[in-house]
């Protein structure tokens, strides 16, 4: 599939999604996970990446992808500053949201989207799932 239009991306982001696996264990600090997601009808495939690795500092990344490569939303916590295509700078805590013509190259301050810099991992996980319409199963294990 070629680049998504904004209408396609917005439609995909608004779809309710659920984990394909029944037992979900979220990685601990220093590890990462990739989970397969599906829409309610099973017609669209998504991936939910959680990366808690960092070489020097503790970082967290939550990312929702469509099919294999189309990043719809990425939340970067304690990552390097981001420079947007227009030259504006966003700090270490930012969110990328798909924008037609730019894909995931635009980032915004997380406080504009209800995320908090000092929130615990668990809170950011649940907030990200809610933001991306990812249904959280009752048997999920968060390893802190």
C-alpha positions as CSV (number, residue, x, y, z in Angstrom):
1,X,0.0,0.0,0.0
2,X,1.2,3.5,-0.8
3,X,1.2,6.4,1.6
4,X,-2.0,6.8,3.5
5,X,-4.3,9.7,3.0
6,X,-5.3,11.7,6.1
7,X,-8.9,10.3,5.8
8,X,-7.5,6.7,5.7
9,X,-5.2,7.4,8.7
10,X,-7.9,9.0,10.7
11,X,-10.3,6.1,10.0
12,X,-7.7,3.6,11.0
13,X,-6.8,5.5,14.2
14,X,-10.5,5.7,15.2
15,X,-11.1,1.9,14.8
16,X,-11.6,-0.1,17.9
17,X,-8.7,-2.6,18.2
18,X,-8.0,-5.6,20.3
19,X,-5.0,-7.8,21.0
20,X,-4.8,-11.0,18.9
21,X,-3.1,-12.9,21.8
22,X,-4.9,-13.9,24.9
23,X,-2.1,-13.7,27.4
24,X,-0.4,-10.3,27.3
25,X,2.8,-9.6,29.3
26,X,4.3,-6.2,28.9
27,X,8.1,-6.0,29.0
28,X,10.1,-4.8,31.9
29,X,12.7,-2.0,31.8
30,X,15.4,-2.8,29.3
31,X,13.1,-4.9,27.0
32,X,10.7,-4.4,24.2
33,X,7.5,-6.0,22.9
34,X,5.6,-6.2,19.6
35,X,1.9,-7.2,19.9
36,X,-0.4,-7.9,17.0
37,X,-3.8,-6.1,17.0
38,X,-6.9,-6.5,14.9
39,X,-10.0,-4.4,14.3
40,X,-13.4,-5.8,15.3
41,X,-14.0,-7.5,12.0
42,X,-10.4,-8.9,11.7
43,X,-10.0,-7.1,8.3
44,X,-7.1,-4.8,9.3
45,X,-3.9,-5.7,11.0
46,X,-2.1,-3.4,13.4
47,X,1.0,-3.6,15.6
48,X,1.6,-2.2,19.1
49,X,5.2,-1.7,19.9
50,X,6.4,-1.0,23.4
51,X,10.1,-0.2,23.8
52,X,11.5,0.3,27.3
53,X,15.2,0.1,26.3
54,X,17.7,2.9,26.7
55,X,21.5,2.8,26.5
56,X,22.2,5.6,29.0
57,X,18.9,6.9,30.1
58,X,15.5,5.2,30.7
59,X,13.3,5.8,27.7
60,X,9.8,4.6,26.7
61,X,8.2,4.4,23.3
62,X,4.6,3.3,22.6
63,X,3.8,3.0,18.9
64,X,0.8,1.9,16.9
65,X,1.4,0.8,13.3
66,X,-0.9,-0.2,10.5
67,X,0.1,-3.3,8.6
68,X,3.9,-3.3,8.9
69,X,5.3,0.1,8.3
70,X,2.7,2.9,8.6
71,X,3.2,4.6,12.0
72,X,-0.2,6.0,13.1
73,X,0.8,7.2,16.6
74,X,4.1,7.1,18.5
75,X,4.6,8.4,22.0
76,X,8.2,9.1,22.9
77,X,9.0,9.6,26.6
78,X,12.5,10.9,27.5
79,X,13.8,10.6,24.0
80,X,15.9,13.2,22.2
81,X,14.3,16.5,21.2
82,X,12.5,16.3,17.9
83,X,12.8,18.8,15.0
84,X,9.6,19.1,12.9
85,X,9.7,19.6,9.1
86,X,9.1,23.4,9.6
87,X,12.2,23.6,11.9
88,X,10.2,23.9,15.2
89,X,11.5,22.0,18.1
90,X,9.6,19.7,20.4
91,X,11.1,18.5,23.7
92,X,12.0,15.1,25.0
93,X,8.4,14.1,25.7
94,X,6.4,14.2,22.5
95,X,3.8,12.4,20.4
96,X,3.9,11.7,16.7
97,X,0.5,11.6,15.0
98,X,0.2,10.6,11.3
99,X,0.0,13.6,9.0
100,X,-0.6,13.2,5.3
101,X,2.5,14.1,3.3
102,X,4.8,13.8,6.4
103,X,3.8,10.4,7.8
104,X,5.1,10.4,11.4
105,X,7.6,13.2,11.0
106,X,5.5,15.8,12.9
107,X,5.6,15.7,16.7
108,X,3.6,17.6,19.4
109,X,4.0,18.2,23.1
110,X,2.4,15.4,25.1
111,X,0.5,17.7,27.4
112,X,-1.6,18.8,24.4
113,X,-3.0,15.2,24.3
114,X,-3.5,14.5,27.9
115,X,-0.2,12.7,28.7
116,X,2.0,13.8,31.6
117,X,5.7,13.9,31.8
118,X,5.8,12.5,35.3
119,X,3.1,9.9,35.0
120,X,4.1,6.3,35.8
121,X,4.6,3.7,33.0
122,X,1.2,2.1,33.8
123,X,-0.7,5.4,33.4
124,X,1.0,6.2,30.1
125,X,0.3,2.6,28.9
126,X,-3.4,2.9,29.7
127,X,-3.7,6.5,28.3
128,X,-2.0,5.4,25.0
129,X,-4.3,2.5,24.6
130,X,-7.3,4.7,25.2
131,X,-5.9,7.3,22.8
132,X,-5.4,4.7,20.1
133,X,-8.7,2.8,20.8
134,X,-6.9,-0.3,21.9
135,X,-9.1,-2.5,24.1
136,X,-7.1,-3.6,27.2
137,X,-7.7,-7.3,28.1
138,X,-8.4,-8.1,31.7
139,X,-5.6,-10.6,31.9
140,X,-2.8,-8.2,31.0
141,X,0.4,-8.3,33.0
142,X,2.4,-5.2,33.5
143,X,5.9,-5.9,34.6
144,X,7.3,-2.7,36.2
